[in-house]
Amino acid sequence: MDNIINVIFMLPALLVAVIFHEVAHGYIAYKFGDNTAKLEGRLTINPIPHIDPLGSIILPVLLLAAGSPFLFGWAKPVPINPFNFKKIDIRKGMAITALAGPITNFTLAVIFAFLLKSFKNQEFIASLISIFGTGIIESIVLPILIFLKYAVMVNLILFIFNILPIPPLDGGRVIMSLVSPELERKLEPLEQYGFFIIILLLFLGIINKIIFPIYEFFMNILI
Protein backbone atom coordinates (compact mmCIF):
# COMPACT_ATOMS: atom_id res chain seq x y z
CA MET A 1 0.00 0.00 0.00
CA ASP A 2 2.82 2.42 0.88
CA ASN A 3 4.45 1.82 -2.52
CA ILE A 4 1.15 2.58 -4.28
CA ILE A 5 0.81 5.84 -2.33
CA ASN A 6 4.41 6.71 -3.18
CA VAL A 7 3.75 6.14 -6.90
CA ILE A 8 0.55 8.23 -6.79
CA PHE A 9 2.32 11.25 -5.31
CA MET A 10 5.96 10.90 -6.30
CA LEU A 11 5.53 10.22 -10.02
CA PRO A 12 3.58 13.47 -10.63
CA ALA A 13 6.18 15.34 -8.54
CA LEU A 14 8.97 13.79 -10.62
CA LEU A 15 7.21 14.60 -13.91
CA VAL A 16 6.83 18.25 -12.88
CA ALA A 17 10.52 18.37 -11.92
CA VAL A 18 11.95 16.78 -15.08
CA ILE A 19 9.63 18.66 -17.45
CA PHE A 20 10.47 22.08 -16.01
CA HIS A 21 14.14 21.04 -16.00
CA GLU A 22 14.12 20.34 -19.74
CA VAL A 23 11.94 23.34 -20.64
CA ALA A 24 14.44 25.55 -18.79
CA HIS A 25 17.25 24.26 -21.02
CA GLY A 26 15.22 24.93 -24.15
CA TYR A 27 13.99 28.34 -23.02
CA ILE A 28 17.49 29.66 -22.25
CA ALA A 29 18.77 28.30 -25.57
CA TYR A 30 15.84 30.05 -27.28
CA LYS A 31 16.75 33.31 -25.55
CA PHE A 32 20.30 32.90 -26.88
CA GLY A 33 18.97 32.55 -30.44
CA ASP A 34 18.40 28.80 -30.87
CA ASN A 35 14.77 28.04 -31.72
CA THR A 36 15.26 24.27 -32.23
CA ALA A 37 13.25 23.32 -29.12
CA LYS A 38 10.50 25.79 -30.00
CA LEU A 39 10.19 24.43 -33.56
CA GLU A 40 9.91 20.88 -32.18
CA GLY A 41 7.17 21.87 -29.72
CA ARG A 42 9.28 21.30 -26.62
CA LEU A 43 8.87 24.72 -24.96
CA THR A 44 5.68 23.53 -23.30
CA ILE A 45 4.78 22.17 -19.88
CA ASN A 46 2.42 19.68 -21.54
CA PRO A 47 4.00 16.39 -20.33
CA ILE A 48 3.28 14.33 -23.48
CA PRO A 49 6.18 15.58 -25.68
CA HIS A 50 8.62 15.30 -22.76
CA ILE A 51 7.90 11.84 -21.36
CA ASP A 52 10.69 9.29 -21.76
CA PRO A 53 9.22 5.83 -21.05
CA LEU A 54 12.39 4.59 -19.33
CA GLY A 55 13.47 7.72 -17.46
CA SER A 56 10.04 9.17 -16.63
CA ILE A 57 8.09 6.01 -15.76
CA ILE A 58 9.91 2.65 -15.69
CA LEU A 59 13.04 3.61 -13.72
CA PRO A 60 11.17 5.68 -11.07
CA VAL A 61 8.65 2.87 -10.52
CA LEU A 62 11.48 0.31 -10.20
CA LEU A 63 13.32 2.56 -7.72
CA LEU A 64 10.13 2.96 -5.67
CA ALA A 65 9.46 -0.79 -5.75
CA ALA A 66 13.03 -1.46 -4.62
CA GLY A 67 12.62 0.92 -1.69
CA SER A 68 15.34 3.25 -2.94
CA PRO A 69 15.94 6.22 -0.59
CA PHE A 70 16.19 8.47 -3.64
CA LEU A 71 13.93 8.87 -6.63
CA PHE A 72 15.21 10.35 -9.84
CA GLY A 73 14.59 10.13 -13.55
CA TRP A 74 14.65 12.20 -16.68
CA ALA A 75 12.53 13.49 -19.52
CA LYS A 76 13.45 13.42 -23.21
CA PRO A 77 16.37 15.82 -23.62
CA VAL A 78 15.33 19.09 -25.25
CA PRO A 79 17.12 19.49 -28.61
CA ILE A 80 19.64 22.34 -28.58
CA ASN A 81 21.89 23.53 -31.39
CA PRO A 82 24.51 25.86 -29.89
CA PHE A 83 25.65 26.88 -33.38
CA ASN A 84 22.41 28.88 -33.57
CA PHE A 85 23.44 31.01 -30.58
CA LYS A 86 23.62 34.63 -31.72
CA LYS A 87 23.76 36.59 -28.48
CA ILE A 88 26.51 34.74 -26.62
CA ASP A 89 29.72 32.76 -27.11
CA ILE A 90 28.89 29.10 -27.83
CA ARG A 91 30.85 27.60 -24.91
CA LYS A 92 29.56 30.15 -22.41
CA GLY A 93 26.04 29.70 -23.78
CA MET A 94 26.24 25.93 -23.36
CA ALA A 95 27.41 26.31 -19.74
CA ILE A 96 24.54 28.66 -18.87
CA THR A 97 22.02 26.52 -20.76
CA ALA A 98 23.22 23.43 -18.85
CA LEU A 99 22.95 25.23 -15.49
CA ALA A 100 19.39 26.37 -16.25
CA GLY A 101 17.98 22.89 -15.54
CA PRO A 102 19.37 22.31 -12.03
CA ILE A 103 18.83 25.96 -11.06
CA THR A 104 15.17 25.54 -12.05
CA ASN A 105 14.91 22.41 -9.88
CA PHE A 106 16.41 24.23 -6.90
CA THR A 107 14.02 27.16 -7.43
CA LEU A 108 11.06 24.76 -7.58
CA ALA A 109 12.25 23.09 -4.36
CA VAL A 110 12.25 26.48 -2.61
CA ILE A 111 8.78 27.36 -3.98
CA PHE A 112 7.27 24.00 -3.00
CA ALA A 113 8.88 24.26 0.46
CA PHE A 114 7.27 27.69 0.93
CA LEU A 115 3.88 26.29 -0.12
CA LEU A 116 4.35 23.31 2.20
CA LYS A 117 5.03 25.58 5.17
CA SER A 118 2.04 27.74 4.21
CA PHE A 119 -0.32 24.75 4.07
CA LYS A 120 1.00 23.48 7.41
CA ASN A 121 0.27 26.81 9.08
CA GLN A 122 -2.10 26.15 11.98
CA GLU A 123 -4.13 29.32 11.45
CA PHE A 124 -4.61 28.47 7.77
CA ILE A 125 -5.74 24.93 8.62
CA ALA A 126 -8.08 26.22 11.33
CA SER A 127 -9.69 28.65 8.89
CA LEU A 128 -10.23 25.84 6.37
CA ILE A 129 -11.84 23.64 9.03
CA SER A 130 -14.12 26.48 10.11
CA ILE A 131 -15.35 26.91 6.53
CA PHE A 132 -15.39 23.35 5.16
CA GLY A 133 -15.33 21.13 8.25
CA THR A 134 -12.75 18.57 9.42
CA GLY A 135 -13.26 16.35 6.36
CA ILE A 136 -11.24 18.74 4.22
CA ILE A 137 -8.04 17.80 6.07
CA GLU A 138 -8.06 14.16 4.98
CA SER A 139 -9.64 14.69 1.56
CA ILE A 140 -7.68 17.72 0.30
CA VAL A 141 -5.09 19.19 2.67
CA LEU A 142 -3.26 15.93 3.52
CA PRO A 143 -2.82 14.85 -0.14
CA ILE A 144 -1.55 18.34 -1.01
CA LEU A 145 0.95 18.22 1.88
CA ILE A 146 2.21 14.80 0.77
CA PHE A 147 2.63 15.97 -2.84
CA LEU A 148 4.40 19.17 -1.80
CA LYS A 149 6.84 17.29 0.43
CA TYR A 150 7.67 14.85 -2.37
CA ALA A 151 8.00 17.78 -4.81
CA VAL A 152 10.60 19.39 -2.54
CA MET A 153 12.46 16.09 -2.17
CA VAL A 154 12.49 15.22 -5.87
CA ASN A 155 13.54 18.68 -7.03
CA LEU A 156 16.38 18.78 -4.51
CA ILE A 157 17.60 15.35 -5.57
CA LEU A 158 17.51 16.32 -9.25
CA PHE A 159 19.33 19.57 -8.50
CA ILE A 160 22.14 17.78 -6.64
CA PHE A 161 22.27 14.82 -9.04
CA ASN A 162 22.47 16.98 -12.16
CA ILE A 163 25.29 19.18 -10.90
CA LEU A 164 27.56 16.14 -10.46
CA PRO A 165 30.56 16.74 -12.78
CA ILE A 166 29.94 13.64 -14.91
CA PRO A 167 29.08 14.02 -18.61
CA PRO A 168 26.33 13.96 -19.87
CA LEU A 169 24.87 15.42 -16.65
CA ASP A 170 24.55 19.20 -16.56
CA GLY A 171 27.48 19.55 -14.18
CA GLY A 172 29.62 17.56 -16.60
CA ARG A 173 28.55 19.79 -19.49
CA VAL A 174 29.48 22.89 -17.50
CA ILE A 175 32.94 21.40 -16.87
CA MET A 176 33.27 20.60 -20.59
CA SER A 177 32.47 24.24 -21.39
CA LEU A 178 35.09 25.55 -18.96
CA VAL A 179 38.09 23.42 -19.93
CA SER A 180 40.26 24.08 -22.97
CA PRO A 181 38.86 22.99 -26.38
CA GLU A 182 41.63 20.38 -26.61
CA LEU A 183 40.71 18.81 -23.26
CA GLU A 184 37.02 19.05 -24.15
CA ARG A 185 37.62 16.94 -27.26
CA LYS A 186 39.46 14.35 -25.15
CA LEU A 187 36.60 14.22 -22.63
CA GLU A 188 33.82 14.00 -25.24
CA PRO A 189 33.91 10.15 -25.41
CA LEU A 190 32.88 10.14 -21.72
CA GLU A 191 29.40 11.31 -22.79
CA GLN A 192 28.82 7.92 -24.45
CA TYR A 193 29.60 6.02 -21.25
CA GLY A 194 28.43 8.59 -18.71
CA PHE A 195 25.13 6.89 -17.85
CA PHE A 196 26.83 3.51 -17.45
CA ILE A 197 29.28 5.15 -15.03
CA ILE A 198 26.37 6.77 -13.17
CA ILE A 199 24.42 3.50 -12.91
CA LEU A 200 27.54 1.70 -11.65
CA LEU A 201 28.14 4.40 -9.03
CA LEU A 202 24.48 4.17 -8.00
CA PHE A 203 24.61 0.40 -7.50
CA LEU A 204 27.85 0.74 -5.55
CA GLY A 205 26.13 3.30 -3.31
CA ILE A 206 28.75 5.96 -4.06
CA ILE A 207 26.32 8.52 -5.49
CA ASN A 208 23.99 8.09 -2.51
CA LYS A 209 26.90 8.91 -0.19
CA ILE A 210 27.58 12.08 -2.18
CA ILE A 211 23.96 13.18 -2.58
CA PHE A 212 22.54 12.37 0.87
CA PRO A 213 24.59 14.81 3.03
CA ILE A 214 23.90 17.69 0.61
CA TYR A 215 20.23 16.69 0.35
CA GLU A 216 19.88 16.50 4.14
CA PHE A 217 21.54 19.92 4.53
CA PHE A 218 19.06 21.63 2.19
CA MET A 219 16.04 19.72 3.53
CA ASN A 220 16.84 20.88 7.07
CA ILE A 221 16.91 24.47 5.81
CA LEU A 222 13.81 24.31 3.60
CA ILE A 223 11.42 22.20 5.69
Stockholm file with secondary structure:
# STOCKHOLM 1.0

chainA/1-223         MDNIINVIFMLPALLVAVIFHEVAHGYIAYKFGDNTAKLEGRLTINPIPHIDPLGSIILPVLLLAAGSPFLFGWAKPVPINPFNFKKIDIRKGMAITALAGPITNFTLAVIFAFLLKSFKNQEFIASLISIFGTGIIESIVLPILIFLKYAVMVNLILFIFNILPIPPLDGGRVIMSLVSPELERKLEPLEQYGFFIIILLLFLGIINKIIFPIYEFFMNILI
#=GR chainA/1-223 SS CHHHHHHHHHHHHHHHHHHHHHHHHHHHHHHTTCCHHHHTTCSSCCSTTTCCIIIIIIHHHHHHHTTCSCCCCCCCCCCCCGGGCCSSCHHHHHHHHHHHHHHHHHHHHHHHHHHHHHHTCHHHHHHHHHHHCTHHIIIIIHHHHHHHHHHHHHHHHHHHHHTSSCTTSHHHHHHHHHSCHHHHHHHTTHHHHHHHHHHHHHHTTHHHHHHHHHHHHHHHHHC
#=GC SS_cons         CHHHHHHHHHHHHHHHHHHHHHHHHHHHHHHTTCCHHHHTTCSSCCSTTTCCIIIIIIHHHHHHHTTCSCCCCCCCCCCCCGGGCCSSCHHHHHHHHHHHHHHHHHHHHHHHHHHHHHHTCHHHHHHHHHHHCTHHIIIIIHHHHHHHHHHHHHHHHHHHHHTSSCTTSHHHHHHHHHSCHHHHHHHTTHHHHHHHHHHHHHHTTHHHHHHHHHHHHHHHHHC
//
